[in-house]
Amino acid sequence: MIQVKVIKSITDCYPGFVERIYNESFPPDERRNYAVLVDLCVNNPKHTFNLIVKGEIPVGMLVSWRFSDFLFLEHFAVDHHLRGRGIGKDAIRLWLSSQSLPVILEVEPPIHNLQQRRINFYEQLGFRLWNVDYEQPPYSREKNPVRLLLMSYGDIDVGERLEEIKRILHKEVYSLEVD
Protein backbone atom coordinates (compact mmCIF):
# COMPACT_ATOMS: atom_id res chain seq x y z
CA MET A 1 0.00 0.00 0.00
CA ILE A 2 1.27 3.47 -0.94
CA GLN A 3 1.45 6.22 1.67
CA VAL A 4 2.42 9.87 1.28
CA LYS A 5 3.97 11.00 4.57
CA VAL A 6 4.83 14.59 5.50
CA ILE A 7 8.44 14.73 6.70
CA LYS A 8 9.70 17.79 8.61
CA SER A 9 13.36 16.78 8.75
CA ILE A 10 14.77 14.93 5.75
CA THR A 11 17.96 14.18 7.65
CA ASP A 12 15.97 12.13 10.19
CA CYS A 13 14.28 9.86 7.65
CA TYR A 14 16.11 8.03 4.85
CA PRO A 15 18.48 10.93 4.08
CA GLY A 16 20.60 8.93 1.63
CA PHE A 17 17.52 7.89 -0.33
CA VAL A 18 16.10 11.41 -0.48
CA GLU A 19 19.34 13.02 -1.63
CA ARG A 20 19.95 10.31 -4.23
CA ILE A 21 16.46 10.42 -5.77
CA TYR A 22 16.45 14.23 -5.75
CA ASN A 23 19.79 14.49 -7.56
CA GLU A 24 19.08 11.62 -9.98
CA SER A 25 15.57 12.74 -10.92
CA PHE A 26 16.09 16.42 -11.72
CA PRO A 27 18.66 18.13 -13.94
CA PRO A 28 20.95 20.55 -12.07
CA ASP A 29 19.14 23.65 -13.38
CA GLU A 30 15.79 22.23 -12.21
CA ARG A 31 16.73 21.66 -8.58
CA ARG A 32 18.08 23.68 -5.69
CA ASN A 33 21.13 22.87 -3.63
CA TYR A 34 20.24 19.86 -1.44
CA ALA A 35 21.23 21.68 1.78
CA VAL A 36 18.74 24.43 0.89
CA LEU A 37 16.00 21.81 0.40
CA VAL A 38 16.79 20.36 3.84
CA ASP A 39 16.60 23.84 5.39
CA LEU A 40 13.28 24.68 3.68
CA CYS A 41 11.68 21.53 5.09
CA VAL A 42 12.42 22.63 8.62
CA ASN A 43 12.14 26.41 8.40
CA ASN A 44 9.55 27.40 5.80
CA PRO A 45 5.92 26.75 6.79
CA LYS A 46 4.75 27.12 3.16
CA HIS A 47 7.05 24.30 2.05
CA THR A 48 6.13 20.62 2.52
CA PHE A 49 8.28 17.57 1.86
CA ASN A 50 6.43 14.27 1.43
CA LEU A 51 8.10 10.89 1.40
CA ILE A 52 6.28 8.26 -0.67
CA VAL A 53 6.52 4.85 0.95
CA LYS A 54 5.30 1.40 0.01
CA GLY A 55 4.98 -0.59 3.20
CA GLU A 56 7.87 0.93 5.10
CA ILE A 57 10.20 1.24 2.11
CA PRO A 58 10.79 4.71 0.59
CA VAL A 59 9.93 4.74 -3.11
CA GLY A 60 9.60 8.44 -4.00
CA MET A 61 9.23 12.05 -2.96
CA LEU A 62 6.83 14.94 -3.46
CA VAL A 63 7.69 18.56 -2.64
CA SER A 64 4.98 21.22 -2.57
CA TRP A 65 4.28 24.79 -1.53
CA ARG A 66 1.00 26.06 -0.03
CA PHE A 67 -0.16 29.54 -0.95
CA SER A 68 -3.46 31.26 -0.11
CA ASP A 69 -5.46 29.80 -3.01
CA PHE A 70 -3.28 27.22 -4.77
CA LEU A 71 -0.56 24.64 -4.22
CA PHE A 72 2.62 24.44 -6.25
CA LEU A 73 3.94 20.92 -6.85
CA GLU A 74 7.64 21.72 -7.17
CA HIS A 75 9.16 18.24 -7.37
CA PHE A 76 7.75 14.74 -7.76
CA ALA A 77 9.79 11.62 -8.38
CA VAL A 78 9.61 7.86 -7.99
CA ASP A 79 12.81 5.84 -7.72
CA HIS A 80 13.82 5.06 -11.29
CA HIS A 81 14.12 1.35 -10.42
CA LEU A 82 10.39 1.29 -9.61
CA ARG A 83 8.90 3.41 -12.39
CA GLY A 84 6.18 2.00 -14.62
CA ARG A 85 4.46 0.08 -11.79
CA GLY A 86 1.67 2.58 -11.02
CA ILE A 87 3.36 3.90 -7.88
CA GLY A 88 3.48 7.47 -9.21
CA LYS A 89 -0.19 7.54 -10.22
CA ASP A 90 -1.25 6.07 -6.89
CA ALA A 91 0.89 8.56 -4.97
CA ILE A 92 -0.37 11.61 -6.88
CA ARG A 93 -4.01 10.46 -6.58
CA LEU A 94 -3.58 9.93 -2.86
CA TRP A 95 -1.88 13.31 -2.40
CA LEU A 96 -4.51 15.13 -4.50
CA SER A 97 -7.33 13.52 -2.52
CA SER A 98 -5.97 15.13 0.65
CA GLN A 99 -5.73 18.63 -0.85
CA SER A 100 -8.44 21.28 -0.92
CA LEU A 101 -6.73 23.77 -3.22
CA PRO A 102 -5.97 23.71 -6.96
CA VAL A 103 -2.47 22.57 -7.92
CA ILE A 104 0.04 24.07 -10.36
CA LEU A 105 3.22 22.40 -11.59
CA GLU A 106 5.97 22.94 -14.16
CA VAL A 107 6.83 20.46 -16.93
CA GLU A 108 9.36 20.41 -19.72
CA PRO A 109 7.97 21.11 -23.23
CA PRO A 110 7.23 17.91 -25.18
CA ILE A 111 10.37 17.97 -27.32
CA HIS A 112 11.20 14.29 -26.80
CA ASN A 113 9.16 11.21 -26.00
CA LEU A 114 10.04 11.32 -22.28
CA GLN A 115 8.64 14.85 -21.86
CA GLN A 116 5.47 13.94 -23.77
CA ARG A 117 4.99 10.86 -21.59
CA ARG A 118 5.36 13.03 -18.48
CA ILE A 119 2.70 15.44 -19.75
CA ASN A 120 0.42 12.49 -20.63
CA PHE A 121 0.95 11.09 -17.12
CA TYR A 122 -0.34 14.29 -15.53
CA GLU A 123 -3.18 14.66 -18.05
CA GLN A 124 -4.38 11.14 -17.20
CA LEU A 125 -4.58 12.29 -13.59
CA GLY A 126 -6.77 15.27 -14.54
CA PHE A 127 -4.18 18.00 -15.01
CA ARG A 128 -4.54 20.56 -17.79
CA LEU A 129 -1.61 21.80 -19.91
CA TRP A 130 -1.54 25.58 -20.42
CA ASN A 131 -0.03 27.15 -23.51
CA VAL A 132 1.44 30.19 -21.75
CA ASP A 133 4.85 31.83 -21.82
CA TYR A 134 6.70 30.61 -18.73
CA GLU A 135 10.30 30.37 -17.63
CA GLN A 136 11.52 28.83 -14.40
CA PRO A 137 13.94 31.30 -12.83
CA PRO A 138 17.37 29.98 -11.82
CA TYR A 139 17.53 28.44 -8.35
CA SER A 140 20.85 30.19 -7.70
CA ARG A 141 23.46 32.37 -9.43
CA GLU A 142 25.32 29.41 -10.89
CA LYS A 143 22.18 27.90 -12.42
CA ASN A 144 20.29 28.81 -15.59
CA PRO A 145 16.64 29.66 -16.20
CA VAL A 146 14.64 26.88 -17.86
CA ARG A 147 11.85 27.25 -20.43
CA LEU A 148 8.95 25.19 -19.06
CA LEU A 149 5.19 24.81 -19.36
CA LEU A 150 2.58 25.02 -16.62
CA MET A 151 -0.08 22.47 -15.81
CA SER A 152 -2.94 22.76 -13.35
CA TYR A 153 -5.36 20.55 -11.48
CA GLY A 154 -8.63 21.88 -10.11
CA ASP A 155 -10.41 25.17 -10.46
CA ILE A 156 -7.75 27.71 -11.42
CA ASP A 157 -7.40 29.64 -14.67
CA VAL A 158 -3.65 29.82 -15.17
CA GLY A 159 -3.99 31.85 -18.38
CA GLU A 160 -6.02 34.54 -16.64
CA ARG A 161 -3.84 34.59 -13.49
CA LEU A 162 -0.45 33.98 -15.10
CA GLU A 163 1.28 37.18 -13.94
CA GLU A 164 0.04 36.78 -10.38
CA ILE A 165 1.11 33.10 -10.30
CA LYS A 166 4.55 33.95 -11.70
CA ARG A 167 4.96 36.74 -9.13
CA ILE A 168 4.12 34.37 -6.25
CA LEU A 169 6.38 31.57 -7.51
CA HIS A 170 9.27 33.92 -8.26
CA LYS A 171 9.11 35.47 -4.80
CA GLU A 172 8.29 32.46 -2.62
CA VAL A 173 9.81 29.46 -4.42
CA TYR A 174 12.74 31.04 -6.27
CA SER A 175 13.51 33.83 -3.75
CA LEU A 176 13.55 36.61 -6.32
CA GLU A 177 12.82 40.23 -5.56
CA VAL A 178 9.46 41.00 -7.15
CA ASP A 179 7.90 44.38 -7.85
N, CA and C of each residue as an Amber inpcrd file, in Angstrom:
protein
   537
   0.8290000  -1.1870000   0.0000000   0.0000000   0.0000000   0.0000000
   0.8770000   1.2550000   0.0000000   0.5260000   2.2020000  -0.8340000
   1.2700000   3.4660000  -0.9400000   0.7950000   4.4400000   0.1330000
   1.7490000   5.1420000   0.7350000   1.4460000   6.2230000   1.6730000
   2.2690000   7.4400000   1.2670000   1.7130000   8.6160000   1.5080000
   2.4190000   9.8660000   1.2760000   2.5270000  10.5450000   2.6350000
   3.7490000  10.5280000   3.2020000   3.9720000  11.0040000   4.5700000
   4.6900000  12.3470000   4.5680000   4.1640000  13.3070000   5.3220000
   4.8340000  14.5910000   5.4980000   6.0360000  14.3780000   6.4080000
   7.1940000  14.8640000   5.9500000   8.4440000  14.7340000   6.7050000
   8.9710000  16.1430000   6.9880000   9.1850000  16.4600000   8.2620000
   9.7050000  17.7870000   8.6120000  11.2270000  17.8520000   8.4790000
  11.9010000  16.7800000   8.7980000  13.3560000  16.7780000   8.7480000
  13.8260000  15.6230000   7.8650000  14.2870000  15.9550000   6.6800000
  14.7720000  14.9350000   5.7450000  15.9300000  14.1560000   6.3470000
  16.7660000  14.8290000   7.1120000  17.9600000  14.1770000   7.6540000
  17.6150000  13.1190000   8.6980000  16.3710000  13.1280000   9.2100000
  15.9660000  12.1270000  10.1940000  15.3490000  10.8870000   9.5610000
  15.0600000  10.9380000   8.2680000  14.2840000   9.8600000   7.6540000
  14.8110000   9.5370000   6.2610000  15.5810000   8.4730000   6.1370000
  16.1110000   8.0270000   4.8510000  16.8730000   9.1290000   4.0980000
  17.8070000   9.8170000   4.7460000  18.4820000  10.9320000   4.0810000
  19.2420000  10.5200000   2.8260000  19.8760000   9.3740000   2.8190000
  20.6000000   8.9340000   1.6280000  19.6680000   8.7060000   0.4590000
  18.5050000   8.1190000   0.7240000  17.5240000   7.8900000  -0.3320000
  17.0220000   9.2070000  -0.8980000  16.6590000  10.1270000  -0.0390000
  16.0980000  11.4060000  -0.4830000  17.1040000  12.1710000  -1.3300000
  18.3300000  12.2850000  -0.8600000  19.3360000  13.0220000  -1.6330000
  19.6030000  12.3490000  -2.9800000  19.6870000  11.0260000  -2.9850000
  19.9450000  10.3050000  -4.2350000  18.8100000  10.5070000  -5.2400000
  17.5770000  10.3170000  -4.8210000  16.4620000  10.4210000  -5.7670000
  16.2950000  11.8570000  -6.2550000  16.5420000  12.8230000  -5.3740000
  16.4470000  14.2320000  -5.7530000  17.4800000  14.5620000  -6.8280000
  18.7130000  14.1700000  -6.6060000  19.7860000  14.4860000  -7.5570000
  19.6780000  13.6850000  -8.8510000  19.2100000  12.4450000  -8.7700000
  19.0750000  11.6230000  -9.9780000  17.8740000  12.0200000 -10.8330000
  16.8320000  12.5210000 -10.2150000  15.5680000  12.7410000 -10.9190000
  15.4460000  14.0950000 -11.5960000  16.2400000  15.0760000 -11.1790000
  16.0900000  16.4190000 -11.7160000  17.4260000  16.9510000 -12.2160000
  17.4250000  17.5330000 -13.4250000  18.6580000  18.1330000 -13.9360000
  19.1250000  19.2490000 -12.9950000  20.4190000  19.5380000 -12.9810000
  20.9460000  20.5540000 -12.0650000  20.2070000  21.8940000 -12.1120000
  19.8170000  22.3570000 -13.2930000  19.1380000  23.6470000 -13.3770000
  17.6940000  23.5880000 -12.8820000  17.1670000  22.3790000 -12.6550000
  15.7860000  22.2320000 -12.2070000  15.6850000  21.7810000 -10.7520000
  16.7610000  21.9840000 -10.0040000  16.7310000  21.6600000  -8.5820000
  17.6030000  22.6500000  -7.8180000  17.2790000  22.8090000  -6.5610000
  18.0780000  23.6820000  -5.6940000  19.1880000  22.8650000  -5.0420000
  20.0950000  23.5300000  -4.3930000  21.1320000  22.8670000  -3.6260000
  20.4410000  22.0160000  -2.5630000  20.9040000  20.7900000  -2.3670000
  20.2430000  19.8650000  -1.4400000  20.1830000  20.4300000  -0.0150000
  21.2300000  21.0990000   0.4280000  21.2300000  21.6820000   1.7760000
  20.1170000  22.7300000   1.9220000  19.8320000  23.4440000   0.8590000
  18.7370000  24.4290000   0.8910000  17.3950000  23.7100000   1.0150000
  17.2280000  22.6090000   0.2900000  16.0030000  21.8080000   0.4050000
  15.8070000  21.3360000   1.8410000  16.8540000  20.8340000   2.4530000
  16.7870000  20.3640000   3.8380000  16.3550000  21.5040000   4.7570000
  16.9330000  22.6840000   4.5690000  16.5970000  23.8420000   5.3950000
  15.1400000  24.2780000   5.1980000  14.6640000  24.2860000   3.9540000
  13.2770000  24.6800000   3.6820000  12.2900000  23.7750000   4.4090000
  12.5830000  22.4890000   4.4430000  11.6790000  21.5340000   5.0940000
  11.4600000  21.8740000   6.5580000  12.4920000  22.3340000   7.1950000
  12.4220000  22.6320000   8.6230000  11.9220000  24.0500000   8.8780000
  12.3280000  25.0100000   8.0490000  12.1410000  26.4150000   8.3970000
  11.1250000  27.2110000   7.5950000  10.5190000  26.6320000   6.5720000
   9.5490000  27.4030000   5.7950000   8.1790000  26.7330000   5.9050000
   7.2310000  27.3710000   6.5830000   5.9170000  26.7500000   6.7870000
   5.0970000  26.5930000   5.5020000   5.4640000  27.2730000   4.4330000
   4.7520000  27.1240000   3.1560000   5.2350000  25.9110000   2.3720000
   6.3820000  25.3890000   2.7560000   7.0520000  24.2970000   2.0500000
   6.7460000  22.9680000   2.7450000   6.4030000  21.9380000   1.9600000
   6.1310000  20.6180000   2.5230000   6.9040000  19.5560000   1.7410000
   7.5970000  18.7090000   2.4710000   8.2810000  17.5720000   1.8650000
   7.5070000  16.3140000   2.2350000   7.1360000  15.5290000   1.2220000
   6.4260000  14.2730000   1.4310000   7.2940000  13.1160000   0.9500000
   7.4130000  12.1110000   1.7820000   8.0970000  10.8850000   1.4030000
   7.0230000   9.8880000   0.9740000   7.2110000   9.2810000  -0.1850000
   6.2850000   8.2630000  -0.6710000   6.8610000   6.9210000  -0.2620000
   6.0630000   6.1440000   0.4670000   6.5240000   4.8460000   0.9470000
   5.5470000   3.7490000   0.5190000   6.1050000   2.5890000   0.2820000
   5.3010000   1.3950000   0.0070000   5.6500000   0.4130000   1.1090000
   4.6740000   0.1290000   1.9680000   4.9810000  -0.5850000   3.2030000
   5.7790000   0.3690000   4.0690000   6.9800000   0.0130000   4.3690000
   7.8740000   0.9310000   5.1020000   9.0950000   1.3070000   4.2720000
   9.0610000   0.9950000   2.9830000  10.2030000   1.2390000   2.1060000
   9.9860000   2.5330000   1.3300000  10.9470000   3.4690000   1.3640000
  10.7900000   4.7060000   0.5910000  10.8820000   4.4060000  -0.9050000
   9.9420000   4.9850000  -1.6640000   9.9260000   4.7430000  -3.1120000
   9.8880000   6.0350000  -3.9200000   9.6660000   7.1800000  -3.2620000
   9.5980000   8.4350000  -3.9980000   9.4890000   9.6300000  -3.0690000
   9.3300000  10.7850000  -3.7030000   9.2310000  12.0460000  -2.9620000
   8.2980000  13.0030000  -3.6890000   7.7230000  13.9240000  -2.9260000
   6.8340000  14.9450000  -3.4650000   7.0540000  16.2040000  -2.6460000
   7.4150000  17.2930000  -3.3190000   7.6860000  18.5650000  -2.6430000
   6.6670000  19.5860000  -3.1260000   5.9950000  20.2320000  -2.1860000
   4.9770000  21.2160000  -2.5660000   5.0620000  22.4720000  -1.7140000
   4.3830000  23.4970000  -2.2030000   4.2760000  24.7900000  -1.5250000
   2.7970000  25.1340000  -1.4040000   2.3820000  25.6520000  -0.2520000
   0.9970000  26.0620000  -0.0300000   0.9230000  27.5840000  -0.0030000
   0.1080000  28.1100000  -0.9120000  -0.1650000  29.5430000  -0.9460000
  -1.6350000  29.7520000  -0.6220000  -2.1040000  30.9840000  -0.5970000
  -3.4610000  31.2580000  -0.1150000  -4.5440000  30.5440000  -0.9180000
  -4.3740000  30.4180000  -2.2310000  -5.4580000  29.8000000  -3.0060000
  -4.9870000  28.7850000  -4.0460000  -3.7430000  28.3270000  -3.9470000
  -3.2840000  27.2180000  -4.7730000  -2.0500000  26.5760000  -4.1620000
  -1.7720000  25.3560000  -4.5990000  -0.5570000  24.6390000  -4.2230000
   0.3560000  24.5970000  -5.4350000   1.6350000  24.6000000  -5.1850000
   2.6230000  24.4400000  -6.2500000   3.3550000  23.1360000  -6.0040000
   3.2350000  22.1940000  -6.9290000   3.9430000  20.9230000  -6.8540000
   5.3060000  21.1310000  -7.5070000   6.3200000  21.3520000  -6.6640000
   7.6450000  21.7160000  -7.1660000   8.4140000  20.5070000  -7.6950000
   8.4240000  19.4290000  -6.9590000   9.1640000  18.2380000  -7.3710000
   8.3690000  16.9860000  -7.0300000   8.3680000  16.0470000  -7.9670000
   7.7480000  14.7440000  -7.7560000   8.6020000  13.7160000  -8.4720000
   8.9680000  12.6610000  -7.7580000   9.7890000  11.6180000  -8.3760000
   9.5640000  10.2900000  -7.6810000   9.6100000   9.2420000  -8.4820000
   9.6070000   7.8640000  -7.9940000  10.9730000   7.2890000  -8.3570000
  11.5190000   6.4880000  -7.4650000  12.8080000   5.8430000  -7.7160000
  12.7950000   5.2150000  -9.1090000  13.8130000   5.5150000  -9.8950000
  13.8230000   5.0600000 -11.2940000  13.7750000   3.5330000 -11.4230000
  14.1960000   2.8160000 -10.4030000  14.1220000   1.3490000 -10.4250000
  12.6770000   0.8500000 -10.3300000  11.7730000   1.7020000  -9.8810000
  10.3880000   1.2890000  -9.6140000   9.3670000   1.9430000 -10.5480000
   9.8300000   2.7150000 -11.5010000   8.8970000   3.4070000 -12.3910000
   8.1660000   2.4170000 -13.2900000   6.9740000   2.8200000 -13.7240000
   6.1780000   1.9950000 -14.6150000   5.3270000   0.9580000 -13.8890000
   5.2260000   1.0600000 -12.5800000   4.4600000   0.0840000 -11.7920000
   3.2080000   0.6980000 -11.1720000   2.8640000   1.9320000 -11.5570000
   1.6670000   2.5810000 -11.0250000   1.8710000   3.2860000  -9.7050000
   3.0910000   3.2620000  -9.1740000   3.3590000   3.9000000  -7.8830000
   3.1350000   5.4090000  -7.9800000   3.6280000   6.0300000  -9.0500000
   3.4780000   7.4750000  -9.2140000   2.0240000   7.8990000  -9.2980000
   1.2380000   7.2030000 -10.1070000  -0.1940000   7.5440000 -10.2170000
  -0.8970000   7.3830000  -8.8830000  -0.6220000   6.2830000  -8.1940000
  -1.2500000   6.0700000  -6.8900000  -0.8600000   7.1640000  -5.9010000
   0.4080000   7.5370000  -5.9110000   0.8900000   8.5590000  -4.9740000
   0.2610000   9.9170000  -5.2710000   0.2220000  10.3090000  -6.5320000
  -0.3700000  11.6070000  -6.8780000  -1.8650000  11.6080000  -6.5580000
  -2.5670000  10.5320000  -6.9050000  -4.0060000  10.4620000  -6.5840000
  -4.2350000  10.5850000  -5.0830000  -3.4440000   9.8790000  -4.3080000
  -3.5810000   9.9310000  -2.8560000  -3.3020000  11.3380000  -2.3410000
  -2.2320000  11.9480000  -2.8310000  -1.8840000  13.3080000  -2.4040000
  -2.9760000  14.2950000  -2.7990000  -3.4470000  14.2190000  -4.0420000
  -4.5050000  15.1310000  -4.5020000  -5.7810000  14.9790000  -3.6750000
  -6.0990000  13.7580000  -3.2820000  -7.3300000  13.5190000  -2.5180000
  -7.2900000  14.1730000  -1.1400000  -6.0900000  14.4950000  -0.6620000
  -5.9650000  15.1310000   0.6550000  -5.8130000  16.6530000   0.5630000
  -5.9070000  17.1940000  -0.6440000  -5.7280000  18.6340000  -0.8470000
  -7.0680000  19.3010000  -1.1350000  -7.2040000  20.5350000  -0.6840000
  -8.4430000  21.2760000  -0.9180000  -8.2530000  22.4300000  -1.9050000
  -7.0340000  22.6610000  -2.3200000  -6.7350000  23.7720000  -3.2240000
  -6.3300000  23.2490000  -4.6020000  -6.4950000  24.0840000  -5.6400000
  -5.9720000  23.7080000  -6.9620000  -4.4490000  23.5650000  -6.9090000
  -3.9010000  22.8490000  -7.8790000  -2.4670000  22.5690000  -7.9210000
  -1.8900000  23.0540000  -9.2470000  -0.7030000  23.6470000  -9.1760000
   0.0420000  24.0680000 -10.3620000   1.4000000  23.3740000 -10.3220000
   1.8810000  22.9700000 -11.4970000   3.2240000  22.3950000 -11.5860000
   3.8750000  22.8190000 -12.8990000   5.1870000  22.6390000 -12.9580000
   5.9710000  22.9360000 -14.1570000   6.3760000  21.6290000 -14.8260000
   6.3520000  21.6180000 -16.1610000   6.8290000  20.4600000 -16.9310000
   7.6670000  20.9530000 -18.0980000   8.5640000  20.0920000 -18.5490000
   9.3610000  20.4140000 -19.7230000   8.4880000  20.3330000 -20.9690000
   8.7310000  21.1860000 -21.9610000   7.9750000  21.1050000 -23.2270000
   8.1660000  19.7290000 -23.8630000   7.1680000  19.2530000 -24.6030000
   7.2280000  17.9070000 -25.1820000   8.1150000  17.8150000 -26.4220000
   9.4040000  18.0330000 -26.2230000  10.3650000  17.9720000 -27.3250000
  10.7100000  16.5190000 -27.6470000  10.8600000  15.7050000 -26.6270000
  11.1960000  14.2920000 -26.7970000  10.0820000  13.4360000 -26.2050000
  10.1610000  12.1520000 -26.4610000   9.1560000  11.2080000 -25.9990000
   8.9910000  11.2330000 -24.4780000  10.1000000  11.3220000 -23.7390000
  10.0400000  11.3210000 -22.2760000   9.2010000  12.4850000 -21.7580000
   9.4160000  13.6840000 -22.3080000   8.6400000  14.8460000 -21.8570000
   7.1590000  14.6910000 -22.2090000   6.8630000  14.1430000 -23.3880000
   5.4660000  13.9380000 -23.7720000   4.8040000  12.9040000 -22.8630000
   5.5420000  11.8680000 -22.5120000   4.9920000  10.8610000 -21.5930000
   4.7020000  11.4690000 -20.2260000   5.5770000  12.3710000 -19.7790000
   5.3640000  13.0340000 -18.4810000   4.0940000  13.8820000 -18.5290000
   3.9120000  14.6300000 -19.6000000   2.6990000  15.4400000 -19.7530000
   1.4700000  14.5330000 -19.7900000   1.5320000  13.4430000 -20.5600000
   0.4220000  12.4860000 -20.6320000   0.0930000  11.9110000 -19.2560000
   1.1300000  11.6140000 -18.4740000   0.9500000  11.0910000 -17.1180000
   0.0710000  12.0390000 -16.3030000   0.4350000  13.3130000 -16.3060000
  -0.3380000  14.2880000 -15.5290000  -1.7290000  14.5060000 -16.1180000
  -1.8550000  14.5090000 -17.4320000  -3.1780000  14.6640000 -18.0490000
  -4.0970000  13.5090000 -17.6710000  -3.5680000  12.3000000 -17.6030000
  -4.3760000  11.1420000 -17.2000000  -4.8740000  11.2690000 -15.7600000
  -4.1810000  12.0570000 -14.9740000  -4.5810000  12.2940000 -13.5870000
  -5.5190000  13.4950000 -13.4440000  -5.8340000  14.1450000 -14.5740000
  -6.7730000  15.2660000 -14.5420000  -6.1500000  16.6370000 -14.6320000
  -4.8390000  16.7040000 -14.8620000  -4.1770000  18.0000000 -15.0100000
  -4.4250000  18.5520000 -16.4160000  -4.3660000  19.8630000 -16.5140000
  -4.5370000  20.5570000 -17.7950000  -3.2260000  21.2540000 -18.1560000
  -2.8040000  21.1170000 -19.4080000  -1.6080000  21.8000000 -19.9080000
  -2.0070000  23.1740000 -20.4230000  -1.2620000  24.2010000 -20.0110000
  -1.5380000  25.5810000 -20.4210000  -0.4860000  26.0340000 -21.4240000
  -0.9270000  26.6210000 -22.4990000  -0.0260000  27.1520000 -23.5090000
   0.2450000  28.6280000 -23.1870000   1.0940000  28.8410000 -22.1900000
   1.4410000  30.1950000 -21.7490000   2.9550000  30.3330000 -21.7370000
   3.4210000  31.5450000 -21.8400000   4.8530000  31.8290000 -21.8170000
   5.3470000  31.7570000 -20.3770000   6.2280000  30.7950000 -20.0960000
   6.6960000  30.6140000 -18.7320000   8.1580000  30.1770000 -18.7290000
   8.9080000  30.7420000 -17.8080000  10.3040000  30.3720000 -17.6320000
  10.5720000  30.1930000 -16.1450000  11.1170000  29.0450000 -15.7850000
  11.5190000  28.8350000 -14.3970000  12.7610000  29.6620000 -14.1370000
  12.7250000  30.5260000 -13.1460000  13.9370000  31.2990000 -12.8300000
  15.0360000  30.3730000 -12.3080000  16.2830000  30.8130000 -12.3620000
  17.3680000  29.9750000 -11.8190000  17.2400000  29.8500000 -10.3020000
  17.5720000  28.6770000  -9.7860000  17.5320000  28.4370000  -8.3470000
  18.6470000  29.1720000  -7.6060000  19.7310000  29.4690000  -8.3060000
  20.8500000  30.1850000  -7.6990000  21.6640000  30.8400000  -8.8170000
  22.6600000  31.6260000  -8.4400000  23.4600000  32.3740000  -9.4290000
  24.1690000  31.4800000 -10.4300000  24.5700000  30.2980000  -9.9920000
  25.3220000  29.4150000 -10.8890000  24.4180000  28.5430000 -11.7740000
  23.1170000  28.6840000 -11.6230000  22.1810000  27.8980000 -12.4240000
  21.5290000  28.7700000 -13.5020000  20.9050000  28.1130000 -14.4650000
  20.2870000  28.8060000 -15.5890000  18.7710000  28.7660000 -15.5060000
  18.1010000  29.7560000 -16.0910000  16.6410000  29.6600000 -16.1970000
  16.2890000  28.5240000 -17.1560000  15.0650000  28.0080000 -17.0370000
  14.6410000  26.8800000 -17.8580000  13.2580000  27.1880000 -18.4360000
  13.1430000  27.0690000 -19.7600000  11.8490000  27.2540000 -20.4260000
  10.9790000  26.0420000 -20.1150000   9.8480000  26.2680000 -19.4540000
   8.9510000  25.1910000 -19.0650000   7.5120000  25.5400000 -19.4250000
   6.6230000  24.5970000 -19.1850000   5.1930000  24.8060000 -19.3560000
   4.5250000  24.6300000 -17.9990000   3.3360000  25.1780000 -17.8620000
   2.5800000  25.0230000 -16.6220000   1.4010000  24.0880000 -16.8530000
   1.1010000  23.3140000 -15.8210000  -0.0830000  22.4650000 -15.8080000
  -0.8420000  22.7700000 -14.5210000  -2.1450000  22.5170000 -14.5470000
  -2.9430000  22.7580000 -13.3510000  -3.9420000  21.6420000 -13.1400000
  -4.3400000  21.5140000 -11.8850000  -5.3580000  20.5540000 -11.4780000
  -6.3470000  21.3210000 -10.6060000  -7.6190000  21.1970000 -10.9100000
  -8.6290000  21.8830000 -10.1080000  -9.0390000  23.1970000 -10.7330000
  -9.7640000  23.9550000  -9.9750000 -10.4120000  25.1690000 -10.4580000
  -9.4820000  26.3860000 -10.3530000  -8.6160000  26.5320000 -11.3510000
  -7.7510000  27.7050000 -11.4250000  -7.4730000  27.9980000 -12.8940000
  -7.6440000  29.2290000 -13.2880000  -7.3980000  29.6450000 -14.6720000
  -5.9950000  30.2370000 -14.7520000  -5.0550000  29.4010000 -15.1230000
  -3.6520000  29.8220000 -15.1700000  -3.4560000  30.9320000 -16.2090000
  -4.1230000  30.8220000 -17.3460000  -3.9860000  31.8490000 -18.3750000
  -4.4060000  33.2170000 -17.8760000  -5.4930000  33.2750000 -17.1560000
  -6.0150000  34.5360000 -16.6380000  -5.1740000  35.0810000 -15.4890000
  -4.5800000  34.1910000 -14.6950000  -3.8410000  34.5940000 -13.4940000
  -2.3300000  34.4460000 -13.6390000  -1.8490000  34.2960000 -14.8720000
  -0.4470000  33.9790000 -15.0980000   0.5130000  34.9350000 -14.3970000
   0.3330000  36.2220000 -14.5460000   1.2820000  37.1800000 -13.9430000
   1.2830000  37.0870000 -12.4240000   0.1330000  36.9240000 -11.8320000
   0.0440000  36.7780000 -10.3780000   0.7350000  35.4850000  -9.9240000
   0.4860000  34.3930000 -10.6310000   1.1050000  33.1040000 -10.3000000
   2.6230000  33.2060000 -10.4230000   3.0970000  33.7890000 -11.5150000
   4.5460000  33.9530000 -11.6960000   5.1360000  34.8040000 -10.5720000
   4.4610000  35.8600000 -10.1900000   4.9600000  36.7430000  -9.1250000
   5.0870000  35.9580000  -7.8060000   4.0820000  35.1580000  -7.4790000
   4.1200000  34.3660000  -6.2460000   5.2410000  33.3360000  -6.3000000
   5.3320000  32.5930000  -7.3970000   6.3780000  31.5720000  -7.5120000
   7.7660000  32.1900000  -7.4900000   7.9530000  33.2830000  -8.2170000
   9.2720000  33.9220000  -8.2590000   9.7050000  34.3890000  -6.8740000
   8.7770000  34.9620000  -6.1290000   9.1140000  35.4730000  -4.7980000
   9.2920000  34.3450000  -3.7800000   8.3120000  33.4570000  -3.6910000
   8.2940000  32.4630000  -2.6230000   9.1670000  31.2410000  -2.9030000
   9.0960000  30.7070000  -4.1060000   9.8100000  29.4620000  -4.4250000
  11.2490000  29.7370000  -4.8530000  11.4200000  30.7730000  -5.6870000
  12.7430000  31.0370000  -6.2740000  13.4710000  32.1950000  -5.6030000
  12.8850000  32.7760000  -4.5680000  13.5100000  33.8250000  -3.7540000
  14.0010000  35.0150000  -4.5560000  13.2080000  35.4380000  -5.5370000
  13.5520000  36.6090000  -6.3230000  12.8500000  37.8350000  -5.7670000
  13.4800000  38.9670000  -5.8970000  12.8180000  40.2260000  -5.5580000
  11.7860000  40.5200000  -6.6210000  10.5590000  40.7780000  -6.2140000
   9.4570000  40.9960000  -7.1460000   8.8490000  42.3580000  -6.8940000
   8.5340000  43.0580000  -7.9820000   7.8970000  44.3850000  -7.8460000
   6.4850000  44.2530000  -7.3250000
